[in-house]
Amino acid sequence: MTAHYKVHGTVAVITLDNPPVNGLGFSTRVAITDGLAKAQADASVKAIVITGAGKAFSGGADIKEFGSPKAIQEPNLLSVILAIENASKPVVAAVHTVTMGGGLELALGCHYRIAAPGCNVALPEVKLGLIPGAGGTQRLPRVLGVEAALNMIVSGEPVKSEMLAQLPGQKLFDKMSASVDSLQAEAIALAESVADTRPLPLVRNMPCKHPLGDAYFGFAGNMVKGMAKNYPAPMKCVEAVRNATQMKFDAGMAAELAIFKNLMFTPESKSLRHLFMADRAASKIPDVPADTPLRAVNSVAIIGAGTMGGGIAMNFLNAGIRVKMLEMKQEALDKGLGIIRKNYEAQVKKGKLKQDKYEQRMALLSTTLAYTDLKDADLVIEAVFEEMGVKEAVFKSLDGVMKAGAILASNTSTLDLNKIASFTKRPQDVIGMHFFSPANVMKLLEVVRGEKTAKDVLATVMALGKKIKKTAVVSGVCDGFIGNRMIEQYGRQAGFLLDEGCTPAQVDKAIESFGFAMGPFRMGDLAGNDIGWAIRKRRYVEKPNMKYSKTADLLCEKGRFGQKTGAGWYDYVAGKRDAIPNKEVEAMVEAHRQSLGITPRKISNEEIVQRLVYSLVNEAAHILQEGIANKASDIDMVYIMGYGFPPYRGGPMNYADEVGLFNVVQSMKRFAQNPLDDAAFWEPAPLLAKLVAEGKTFN
């Protein structure tokens, strides 16, 4: 059963019980309407309470039914809400903890609402490229006021119940309960007190106006348009709320539903819904059961107090986990501590962090110069220089001092984790935890599973990733893992485009217009061009037949390593990140092109985008075929969360599916004919060729 019915004196209580967030799936909707009918048929029942079991009232749609026919099977949510409105006895919604999406729309359909403090209230549909589809845009403005409601609907962000209860004139909550524990008793008391009230109050009958009318919505529309850019849903939220102020309720409802249905078929909404499901699927590992016992991680040690080590430390401090940082010299420790303090103090200054929270976090941090001081840590993460000899020294030291059962993690971004594990006598305890820079900001955590990594170690690190608010994606062992292995091909194509006639600014502008946060050359300047240079030097030895443009090497020979040196592909002014094109760099590119005897050609933005994006797709198909990634959606999450791929396009694999894999391969065949490109690379990966032949997609 996904909902329970029980009578308390004269009040029937319907309790949603569909873990984890009491999703409003088909069986739950049936149980609600059955409960309503049962209560109305029972003469001894005078009123009805609807509440939720566990840690939610309701989070809305049941994701297990997302996109399936069951999601709209009658009674759909609109029908359930109509049944509540038409009930002959008062219905009280007792909301707590999580009341979002359809859950909030359900509560708005009830005659009365009582809320527990600390309840997260939201209509987050805009984050899926949609608007609320069961009356949210029509009812919320009536109970909260137009401006407060529109802000919630456009942002999709949760607001605490006690904050909403303090809004002047709000009619969302008739009462606030003292606590979650007393909520049901107080809801029953409220139901008893209104049992004889007639007519029953309906949100749909409340007035909905804004004193400035069109002027307000014109202003709101301009604000939202400037922020929404490539996302159609936010502007449609404004339209729907405007309808609530200008149309009769039923007409506004019909318009809301029409907008909702149209948005369902936009590529943006499809992509965002794909990412919603991909995010949840990333934690599911085929051979690691969900109930795998986890190792306790109450303390973390970090080797290296540089920018990366400090950023990693902040993730754990933010989650309330003790951290001890190790460095070889006191000056390095002091510098690392200073950076952490500076980061936190900036948050305090901006009002994003309270002073007492800052002090609590810093109190969890300690430092040391001795490996022996790390012996009791549950997890240790090395964040030292990306060189195998350095990693070897660190892991041999850790193997000698760490307690049995401690997890030994490497933050390596490219190196062989199996080789790193071999430096210890406990390879089963070794795992990769590849954070992305800046580690305290970037959401991606690439979790690298070695051939001997124990399942409980993998399960523990995945759960820990969630605790520190990262999107954790599992990768197998290969050079560069998922993200950096793919980005190398992307970078190679960017280099070939320079050789053939582009400027760095043209390439960056084209891919940024496609939606990337930054182009390959701006990204190189941010990461440090010397890092890519070191990788290429290794490639020249390991893979002498692999073709590269030498332009990036020439740049590095000039010492133009990027933002950290104030000069890379672009020039930079101290304290700013603006990329200023440099004439000498453009002349260097042109001179190198001439030295190769290449006559530059005009290259379209379309070709630039296709070569960069399809290079990611083809390499990703190899990664999937080799089992380095578990599923295509994991690759999409890596690129959305770690590499600035536009979310409204759903990641490289989703985008390739949208374009059509047949069309992707046809473009690749054209690129293979280009004598200045790498024809061997553009041979479709076997998996890609197979999917095209079978008319299938990645996802």
N, C-alpha and C positions, 0 to 999 in steps of 0.2 A: 504493500500500500504506500502511495506517495502523499497521502493526506489522511488525517484521522478525525473522527467525529465523536465528541463527547459532550454530554449535557451537565452543566453545573447549575443546579437549582432551576432558574427560569431562563438561563442563557446557554445556548448551544455554541460550542467552540470548535471551529474547523482549523486544524493545525497542519500546515504544509510540511511535508517530511520527504523531501527529495534531495538528498545530499549531493554536492557540498553546499549549494546556495539556494536550495528549494526552487530549482528551475521550473518554469510553468509549462512543462511538457504535457502531452495529450492526456496521460493518465491522471495527472494532477488537476488539470482543468475539469476533467470528468468528475473527479472526487469533490471539487469545490461546488459544482452545480448540483451534484447529488446531495451534498450536505445542505445546501440552501433549500432544496426541495423537501428534504426530510425535516428540517427545522420549521419550515412553513406549514407542513402537514401536522406538526405536533402542537396541539392546543396548549400544552403546558410550557412551551418555549415562547418567550416574549421578545427575545432579541438574540442577535448572532454576533460572535466575534470571529474574525479571521486573523490568524497569527502564523508564525513560522517556527519550526523546531530547530534546534542547533544554533549555528552562528549566522543566521540570516532570517529576515522576513521572506524576501525573495530577491534574487539577483536578476529576474527577468526570464528571457527565453532559455529553454533547456538546450545547451550546446550539443547534446547528444542527438538532437533532432534538427540541428541547424541546417537549413536548406532542403530538408526532406518534406514530403507531403504531410507527414504527421504534424509539422509545425503549424499548419493552417487548417488541419482537420477539425471539423465541428465537434464540440464547441471550441471555436478559436477564442483568443483572448477578448476580442471585441464582444463576442457573444456572452462570455463569462461576466464581463463588466456590465453588460446590458441586463443580465439576470440579477446582478446585485442591485442595480439601480431600481429595477422593477419589483424587488422583494417587498412583501407586505409587512415585514418586520425590520426594524432598524439593524443595519450591519455596521459594525465597528471594526476598523483595521487597527491591529495592535502591532506597530512596526518597530523593528530593532536591528541593530548591528549593520545589516546591509539591506537597503531598499532601493533597488535600481531598475531602470528600464521598465519592462513590463510589470515588475513588482511594484514600482511607484504608480504606474498607470492603474493597476488593480486597486491600490489603496485610494487613489483619487476617485474611483468609481463607488467607493463605500460612502455611507451617509455620514460617518464620523471617523476621526483618526486620532489615535493616541500614540505618542512616540517615546521610546526610551532615550535617555541621553547617550551621546556617542554614536548614534545611528548615521551611517554614511548614506546620504540621499542623492540620487543622480539620475539623469536621463542621458546615458552615454552613447546613444545610437550614432551620433555624429562621428564618433571614432571608428565606426564601421562604414562610413560613407553614406549613412542613412539619416532620416529624421525619425522621431518616435512615431509609431504607426497605430497605436491603440488609444489615441486621445491625449497624449502627453502635451502636444503643442496647443491644444484647445483648453484643457483643464488646468494645467499648472499656472498659466497667466491669470486665471480667475481666482486662484487661492493665494498666490504670492505677489501679484502685481506684475504688470507686463515686463518691466525692466529686469527685475530679479529673475523672473522665469526665463526670459530670453537669454540672459547671461548664462544660466545653468544649461539651457538647451544647446546653445552654440558652443560652449566649452566642453560639455560632457563631463565636467569634473565633479566629484562628489563634494557635498557640503554637509557639515555636521547638523544634526537635527536641532540642537540647542541654538545654533546660530540662526537657523531659519525661523525658529520659534520667537526670536527677538525682533524680527522684521515688523515694522509698524503696519498694522492692519492686516497681517497675514491670517489666512483662514485654512492653511494647510493642516495644522494640528489644532484640535479642539482642546487638547491637554497634553502635558508632558508628564511622564511617570517619574517616580523617584529613582528607579533603577531598572535594569533589564530583569532582575530577579522578581521585582514586584509588578512588572508590566502586565502579566496576564490577570492577576487579581484586580489591578486598577482598571483594566479594560473591561472586565466583567462588571465591576461597580459602575463604570460609565454606561455600559449597555443597559444595566438595570435602571439607571436614572433617566434614560431617554426612551425606555420601552413603550411609553404611552404617548410620545411626541408624534403629532401628525399636523401637517403633512411632513413627510420625511425630507430633510434637506438634500438637494442634489447639486453637485458642483456645476453641472451643465446649465443650471438656471441662474447662476451668479452672473452679474454684469462683467464685461471685459472691455475696458476702454483705456486709452492713454490720453492725457490732457493735451498733448502736442500733436497727436495723430500722425499725419503724413510726414511732418517735419522730423519727428523722432525716428520714424522708420527709415527716412531718407538718410539721416545721420548714422543710424545703426548699420544700414546696408553698406554705406561707404567704409565704415570701420571694419566690418566683417570681410568685405571684398578685398581690402588691402591685406588682411591676414590670411584669408582662405586660399588665395592663389589658385593652385591646381585642384582644389577640392570643391566640388559643386554643392555638397550637402550643407555647409554652414549658411550659404545664401538662401537655400531652400528652407532652413530653419526660420530665418527672418520672415520669409514669405508666409510660412504657415502660421506663425504667431501674429503676423499682421492680419491674416485672414480671421483669426480669433476675435480681433477687435472690429472687424468690418462685416462679417457674415453671421447669419444665424448659426446656432451650434451645429445642427445636422449638416448644413452646407460646409462649414469649416471642417467637420469630421471627414466628409467625403473628399474634400480637397486634400486634407492631410494624407489620407490613404492613397490617393492618386499619386501624390508626390513620392510617398514611400515606395510604391510599386515601381515607379519610373527609375528611382535611384537604385533599386535592387539590380537593375540591368546595366548600370554604368560600369565601365572598366575600373573606375576608382573604387567603387564599393566592392566589386568582386575581389579586387586586390587586397583591400583592407580586411575583408572577411577571411580571405585566404590566410593573411598574416595572423589574424586572431586565432585561427585553428592551428596554424603552424607553430605559434608560440606555445600552445598547450601540448602539441605533439612532440616538441623538441625534448621534453623530459622523459618521454616513453622510449625505452631502450629494449629491443626485441628479446634479448636473452637475460635481462635483469628484471626480475619480478618486482612489482610495485611494493610488495611487503618485505623486501630485502632489509635485514637489520642494519641500522646505521651505527657508525662509530661516533662517540661523543666528541664534539669539537668545542671546547670551552676556552681554549687559549691557542693563539697563533704566533709563530715566530716568522720573521721576514729577514732574509739575507739581502742586504743592500738597502741603503737609505737614500738612494737617488730619487729622481722624479718619479720613476716607475714604482720603486719600493714604497715611497711615501704615499703615493696614490692608492696602492694596494692596501696599505695599512688603514687608510681612512675608511675604506669599505667595511672593514671589520669593526673599527671603532664606532662607526655609525650604527652598527647592528648590536652594540653592547658587548662585543667580544674582546677580551684582553689581548694585547699585541706587544711583543717584544722584538725590537729591531736590532740587528747586528751589523756592524761595520768594522773595518780594519783599523780605522783611525778616528779619534775623537772629533776632529774637525769635520769629517764627513757626517758623523752622527749629528753634530750641532747644526750643520747646514740642512740636513734632512728634516730635523725637528722644526727648524725655522720655517721651512716651506709648508709643513703641515699646519703650523700655527697661523701662518699668513693666509692659507686657504680658508681655515675656519674663521679667522677674524674678518675676512672679506664677507663671509656669509652672515656673520653677526651684524656687520655694518649695514648690509642690505636688508636686514630684518628677516632673513631666511632661517636663522638659527638663534635660539635664545642663549644668553650668556651662561646660564646654569648648565644647559645641555653641552655647550662647548667645553666647559670645565669638567663635566662628567666624562666626556670622551677623552680629553687629554689625560685624565687621571687613570684611564685604562692602558695608557701607553708607557712603556719603559724601554730602556736601551741597554746595550752591552757591547763589549769588545771581545767577549770570550764565547766560543762555541759551547762550552760546558754549561753555560747559563741557560741554554735552550732545551736542555735534556727533558724537561717535563711538559713541553708543548705538545698539543694534540695534533697540530698540523704545522709544517714548516714550508715556506714558499721561498725559493731562491729567485732573486731578481737582479742577477749580476750580468756582466758583459757577455754578449752572445758569441762565445767562443768555446769550443768543446773542452779545451784544456782547463779553462777556468771552471766550467761546470764540473769537470771530473774532480778537481780539488775540493770543491764545495761539497759534493755528494759523498765523497769518501770521508770527509770530516763529519758530516751529519750522520753517516752510518755508524760512526764510532761513538756518538754521544746520545742520539735520540732514543727515547724509551721504546720498548716493544709495542707495536700497534700504532705508532705515530705515522701519520700520512706525510710522505715526502713529495713535495710538488715542485715542478719547474715552470717558470714563466717563459720558457723558450718559445720563440715565434717561428722557428724553422728547423731546429736541430733534431736529430734522431733520439726520440725519447727512450727507445729500447736500449740504445747505447748508454744513455745517461743512467737508466735503471741498472745496467750491468756493472756500474761502479759501486753498487751496494750489494750486500748479502740478503737484501729484502726487496727484490724487484716487484713483488706483489703489492708493496706499499707505495710504489712510485707512480705518479700520475702527472700529466701536464695541466697547468692552469694558466692559459695564455690570456692575460688581461690586455686590453687595448688602451692606448694612451689618448688623453689623460685617464688613468685607471679609476679615479674617483668620479669620473663623469660618464665615460663610455659604458653602454649597457651590456655589451657582448662579453661573454666569457667562453673561450674555446677550450673545452675539456678534452685533453688528449689521452686516449686509452692505449696504454702499452700492451704488448702481446701477453704480458704476465700480470697486468694490473688486476687486482682482486675485485670481484663484483661489488663487495660491500664498500670498498674504497671509492669506486665509481659512483655508486648510489649516494654515498655520503657527500661527495663533492658536488653532485648535482643538486642535492637538497640544500647544501650550504650556499650554492649560487643563488638559489631562490631567496634564502635568508638575507643575503647581502644585496638583494634587488638587482640581480643580473639575469640576462637571458643566457642560460647555459646550453651550449650545443656540443654534442659529442663528435670528436674526429678520431679517425684512426691515425697511425703513424705514417707519414711521408714527408718529404721535404716541403716545408711551408704549410703543412696541414691543409685545411680547406681554404681559408681566406687568402693567405699569402701565396699559396701555390697558384691560385686563380689570378691574383693581382699581378703576378709576374708576367703573365701572358698579356694582360691589359696594358701593362707598362711597355712591353715590347712593341705592341701595336702603336702606342703613342709615339715611340721613338721612330718607327717606320714612317709615320705620318709627317714628322718633322723632315725626314730625309726626302720625302716626296713633294714637299711644298708648303706645309702648314707652318704657322708660328705657334709657340706654346700658348699664347693667348687665344688663338683661334680654336685650338683643340679644347682648351678648358672651357671657353664660352659655349661651344657646341654641346658638350656633355653636361654642363651646368644648366643649359636651356632644356635639356632632356629631363633634368630634375636632380642630378647628383648634387650633393652638398658642395663639393669642389672637384675640379678637374684633376687629371693625373699629375700635372706639373705643379699646381698649387699644393696638392697632397704631398708630392715629393719634397717640396720646400718645408712643409710642416713637419713631416716625419724625419727629415734629414737626408739629403741626397747621398751623403757618405755611407749610409746604411745600405742603400740599393747598390752603391758602388762595390762595397765589400761582398755582397751576394753575387754580383756579376763576376768579380774576380775569381770567386770560387767556381762559378759556372764555366768560365773559360777553361779551367783545368778539368772539371768533371765531365763537361759536355762540350767538347771543342767544336762539334759540328752544329751546335745551336746558333742560330743567326740573331745578332743584336745590332741595333744602331749604336754607333760609338759616340753620339753627340753628348749623352749624359756623362760619359767618362771625361770628355773634354771640359765639360762644365766643372766637374769635381777637381780636375787638374788645376783649375783656376782658383780653387778654394771656395767656390760658391756652393756651400753646403745647405743653404736655405735660411729659414727665419732665424736660426740660432747664430748665424754669422752676418745677418742683415742683408745677405745677397745669395740668391739661388737662380732659379729660372727667372725670378723677378727680383726687384729691389724692395727693401722694407725699411720703414722708419721706426726707430726705437719706440716701443710702447704701443705700436699699431700693427695690425695684421693685413693691412691693405697691400695687395700685390701690384707693384708698379712695373709695367713692362720696361725692359732694359734693351737699349739699342745695340749694345755690344754683344749681348747674348744672341739677338736676332742676326747680327752680322756673323757671329761664330757659327750659327746653324747654317747660314747661307754659304759661308766659306767651306764648311765641311761637305755640304751638298755638291758644291762645285768640284771639290777634290775627288769626289766619287764619279764625276762626269754625269750627274743627274740634272736633267732639265726640269725645273719645278712645274707642277701642273696645278690647276685650280681644283680643290677638293671640297665637295659639298658637305654641309653639316650632317646630312643624312648618312653619308658614307662614314664620316668620323664616328658618329654614334653607333652605327651598325658594327664597324670593325672593333670598337672598344667593347661593346656589350656582348656581341656574339663570341668574342674571344673568351669572355668569362663563361658563357654558356657551354662552349665546346670542351673547355678544360673541366668544367663541373661535371659534364657527362662522363668523362674519364674517371673522375673522382667517385662518382656514383657506382660505375661499373666495377671499380676496384674495391668497393666496400669501405672506402675511407669515410664517406658520409652515409648515414643510415637511410636517408630519404631526401628527395629533392627539396622539400619544404625546409629542411634543416639548413640547406645552402642559402635559401632565400633569407632565412633569419640571420645568418652570418653577415650577409651583405647589407641588409637593412640596418642591423644594429651596430655593425662594426666598420662599414665602408661607405656610408653615405648614399647608398642606392635609394632612389625615391620611393617612399612607402606606397604612394598611390599607384605605383606600377607593380608592387607585390614581390619584388626581388627578381633576379635574372631568370630563374627557371619559370616563374609564373609569367613574366613578360614574354619569354620565348613561346610559352603555351598560347598566350593571347595573340601574338603575331602569327603563330602557326609554325610548327617545326619544319614543315615542308618548305615554307618561305625562308626560314632561317638557313636551311641547308642550301637552297638555291643561291642565296647571297654569299655563303661561304665558298661555293664553287666559283663564283665570280672573283672573289678575293684571291683564290688559289692561282688564278691566271695572271695576277700582277707579278711581274718579274722582280719587283723590289720588296715584295712581301715574302712570307715563309709558307710556301705551297704545302709543305709536309704538315704544318700545323693545321691548315684548313681542311685536311682530310677529316670528314665527320667521325667523331668518336663512335665505336661500334654500337653503343647503346642508343645514341642519337639516330644513327642510320636505321637501327632496328625499329625504333618508335615511329619514324617516318614511314617505313615500309608497312607497319601494322596500323597506321592511322591513329596512333595513341599520343598521349602527352606525358610530360614529366610528372605532373601532379594528378 
